[in-house]
């Protein structure tokens, strides 16, 4: 029984030694701030572009076309920008 407890204690001490890497480092905080700002900018566009189109003489169809253009542009551009970025998934490890 004491051998099992000693073995478990050894494993626990190894886990504590390995867990010295912290999650809340500088890179993690920067990535989260940038992501939050990007989503905030997108949601501001989603709520204000239809109002902008209606205020300056457009109708609901015009507002819908603007929103479709914004959504399709985001859908097509994001994968391209990710492939050009220096922060790909292989560099994050």
Secondary structure, DSSP 8 states (H G I E B T S, - for coil): -HHHHHHHHHHHHHHHHHTTS-SS-HHHHHHHHHHHHHHHHHHHHHHHHHHHHHHTT--HHHHHHHHHHHHHHHHHHHHHHHHH-S--HHHH-
